[in-house]
Amino acid sequence: MAARVLVVDDEPGVRYFVEETLLSSDYHVMSVSNGAAALELLPSQKFDVAILDLKMPGVGGLDVLRALRSESPCTVSIVLTGYGSLETALVALRQGAYDYLLKPCSPQQLRDCVRSGLDKHWHTIQRCAEAKFITNLTYQFRHPLTSLELNLQLLERSSGKKRLYYLSHLKQATQQMKQLLEGTATLSHLQFSNKPLKFVEMDLNFLVAQVVNAYQHMAQSHDLELLFEPVDCPLPIRAVQSQIIQAITNLVQNAIKYTHTGHIDITTSINHTHQRACLEVKDTGVGISEDELPYLFERFYHDTWATSNGSGLGLAIVKEIITLHQGTIEVESQLNQGSLFRVCLPVVAS
């Protein structure tokens, strides 16, 4: 995805120069002619880089910089200044600006400064994501560890049927920790690995059929019908096979887990208008309440509509995989009415 750059300058010539220079380098650029217009954008728009003229009538560049630090602290701010305003530029640096450029600057100076700022931006975002990930992981491990400790203490003092009862709880807590470790390893690899992905052309229908065949026995053991109706043409996509299979597997496992009676319908189709291969997994299960839907793909999210001993990472892993493959995932659901998950991936041009 192209980096988003906000340009705030009251000089049309400067705005044109910055826009043309950055657009030619494939950045997504939005420009406004004054600080007040920039402040109106900040609550609803997120930018990777902001290029700010310091000397503007009314709301100046320093005002926009302060608002950015509050509204979007990860945004990298670069200030534009003239030789006569270097002291103001130093003030901006002390208030959190990343760098400054003297007017007039060359296109190469502008590109180099933005590129350097973006490197800092992505590094900061990754560092924050890693810190949040570790904090969440620590919190998630607290419950099964506490359960292990408590049940071990009770097991030491018990006998007979009570021992079997506490042993079953120990096994449950151990299994939950194992799922957390496996899910965490998978998600951290997807999010933080620097290794380039090796995409290979393959047929989505073939991958879905593999997963459906593998889970027929599980569905039957739950007295469920697992049905697959592929579109009657190949669906060529570029993908990392193991990742797409894992995403499909997680969706099918969830459908079986939360469907107590009825059937699970899996279909594929092609959207010719948008050149997308689409997969739908529809169940007759417990469904999801409207309040839960916005949080469904968050890491460590645990459902409240059904009892679960899962890791809370399954759908987060699906979302991460689909995003890495330039695809989209959507969900439609109502409580007690079943759920439909729809994944769409780019089709390889013929």
N, C-alpha and C positions, 0 to 999 in steps of 0.2 A: 504494500500500500504506500502511495506517495506521501511524503512528509507534508504536513499542513503548515503554511507560513502566513502569518498576519503581518501586513505592512501598514504602518500608521504614519502618514506624512501629509502636510498641507500643501506641499509643492507637487503639482501634477507631473512635472518632468522627472522628479525623483521617483515618484510612484511608478511611472512608466518604465524607467530604467531598471528598477528592482524587479518589477513584474516580468519584463522581457528576459532579463538575465536568468531568473530562477525558473520560469516556465520552460525555457530551453533546456534546463537540467532536470526536467520532469518533476518539479515540485508543484504541489497544489497551492496556489497563492490567492489570498483574499486581501484586498486593500481598502482602506478607508481614509478620508481626508482630514479627520480630526479625532482628538482623544475621546470626546463624548460618544462618538459613533463606535469606537473601539470598546468602551465600557458597556455599551448596550449588547455587544456580541458575546462578551465573556461568560455570562451565566449559561448560555445555551450552546456555545461553540468551544471546542478544545483545539489548541494549536500546539505544534511541536516547537516552533520558533516564532518569536515576535520581533520585528524590526521596527524600532520606535524613533521618530524624530523627537529630540528633546525640546526644541523651541517651537511650540505651537500656541496660538492664541487660545485662551480658555483653559480647557483640560490639557495639560502638557504631558510630555513623555514620562516624566517622573511619576505623575498621577497614575498613568496606565501601568507603569512598572509595579507600583505598590499594589494595584488591584490584581495584577497577574500573580504576584507573590501570594496573595490571599486566595484567589479563585482557582489558580492553576499553577501550583508551586513547581511542577516538573517542566513547565514551559521555559525554554531558554530565551532570554531577552538580549538582543543586540541593539545598542543605541547608535543613532546617527548624529553627528555633531560637526560643527565647523571649528576652525582653528581658534576662534574667539570664545568658544564655549567648552574648552577642555576641562576647566574646573568643574563644570556641571556634569561632564562625563564621568569624572572621578567620583562625584557624589553618587551617580547612578551605579557605578561599580560597587561602591560601599553598600548600596541598598539592594544588591543582588543581581545586577546585570552581569551577563557572562563576558561581554567584550564590547568594544566600541569601534566604529568606523568613521574616519574623517571624510567629510564631503569636499570634493568629489572623490569617489573611489573607483577603481577599475572593476570590470566584471569579474576578473579572476580573484581579486581581493574579496569581493562580496561572496563568491562561491566558496572560497576557502574558509571564510569565517563561518558561513552557514553550515558547511560540512563539519567543521570542527565542533560547532555548537551542538549539532545533531548527535555526534559521537558521545558527547557528554550527556545529552538528553537520554539516549538509549541506555547508557551505562547506569544513569541514575534510576531509571524506571526498572531495569533489571535488578539493581541492588535492593530497591524498595520491595519488589515482588518477592525476591528471595527471603528478605527479612520477614515479610508478612507470611510467607509460606512456612517458615520455621516456627513462627509464633503460633500459627494455626495448628501445625502438626503437634507441637508440644501440648496444646490444649486438648487435642483429640486423643492423645495417648493417655491423658490423665485418668479418664473414666475406666478403660479396661485394666490399667495398672492398679487402680484403687480396688476394682472388683477382684483382681487376682490376689491382692494382699489380704483383703477381708475374707475371701473364701478359703484361703490357705489357713488363716488363723482359726476359722470355724471348723475346718476339716480336722485340725489337730485335736480339737476338743470333742469331736463327734464320733459316733459309731453306727453300725448297721445302715438303715435306709438313709439316715441323714448324711452319711459319708458319700453315698451315691448321688444324693441331691447336690451337695457342694462340689463334687467332682464334675458334674454336668455343667455347672456354672463356670468352673475353671476352664473346661474345654471351650465353652462359648467365648469367654474373654480372650483366651489364647487364639482362637480362630479370628476374632475381630482384630487383634493386633497383627496377625499375619496378613489379613486383607489390607489393613492400613499401610503396612510396610510395602506390600506389592504395589498397591495403588500409588503410593507416594513415589516409589522408584520410577514407575511408568510416567507419571505426570511431570516429575522433575526432569526426566530425560527429554520429554517433549518440549518443555518450556525453556530449559536452560542449556541444552546441548548445543555446542558450536559446530558439530559435524554437519556437513551439507546432506540433505536428504536425496536419496537416489530414487527418482520417480521412473516407473516403467509403465508402458501402455498395457492395459488389461481390460477384460470385460466385467463390468459391474454385476451383470446377471450371474456369471460364473462364481464370483466371490460370495454373493448372497446365497446361492444354491449350496455352497460348501457349508456355510454356517447353519442353514435350515436343516440340512441332512444330519449335521452333528448334534442338533438339539431336538430332533424328533423324539428320541427316547425320553428325554426329560419332560417334554410336553405331555407325552402319553402317560408318564408316571403321575402327572398332575391332572389326568383326565381332561386334557385340553387338545383341541385340534390346532395344529400348526400348518398353515396353508401358505403356499408361495405361488403367485401368478406373475411370471416375468413378462415384460413386453416382448413382442415377437420380432425383435431385432437386436443385434448386439449393441451394448452401451459402452463404447471405448472411453476409458478415462486414464489419466496419468496418475499413478498412485504408488505409495509404498505399501505393498501387499499386506504385510503383517499389521500395519496400522489400520488400514481400512477394515480388515477382517476383525480386528479388535473392536472397532467402533460398532460394526454390525452386531458382533457378539454381545456387547454390552446392552444394546437396544433390545435384542431378542431375550437375553437373560432377564432384563427388567420386566418385559412384557409377561414372561412366564411367572416371575416372582409375584407380580401384583394382579394376576388374573386367577381368580379362584374357580371360575366356571365359565364355559363358553369356548371362545376360539381366538386365535391370533392370525390376522391376515397380513401377509407381506406382499407388496406389489412393487414393480418397477415401471418407470415410464420415461419418456423423453420429452423435454420442453424445447421444441424447435425454435421458438422465438428467442429464447435466451441461451440456447445451446447448452442445456443442462440435462444430465442424467439424474433422475430422482428415484429415491427409495422411500417407501412408506411402511411403517410398522404400526398396525392398528390392533388394539386389544379390546376386550370386553371386561376389563378389570375395574379396580376400585376408583380409578380416575384421580384427578388432581384439582384441588380447589383453586379458584381464581386468585386468591391471595398468595398461593404458593408459586404460581407460574413464573413470576419475575426472578425468582431465586433458584430455579431448578438446576441451572448449569453452573452454579457457584461451587467452588471447592469446599469440601467437607460439609456440604449441605445435607442435612438429614430430614427426611420427610416427617410430617406430622399426621398425614392422612392414613398411614399404615405402619404397623410395627415392623421395624427393620433393624438388623444387626450388621448392616453393610458399612462400608468405609466412608460413604458420602462423596466418593471420588469418581464413580462410574460415569455419570453424565458429564462431569467436568472433563474427563478424559476424552469422551466422544466429541465434545465441543472443540477441544484443543486440536484433535486430529483433523476434524472437518475444516477448521480454520486454516491449519497448515496446508491443506489441499485446496485452498481458495474456494471452499464451498460454504453452504449455509445449512443451519438446522433450525427447525421450527417445531412447536408443539401445540396441539389443540386438545383440550381436555375439559371435562366437567366431573365434579365429584360424583362417584357411583355410576358414571356413564362411560367409562373407558377413556383411553388416550390414543392419540395419533401423533407419531413422530415422523417428520418429513425431512429427509436429507437430500440436498441437491449439489451435484459436483459438475465442474466444467467437462464438456464432452470434447474429445480430441477431434480437431478439424480434419475432415476427410480430404 
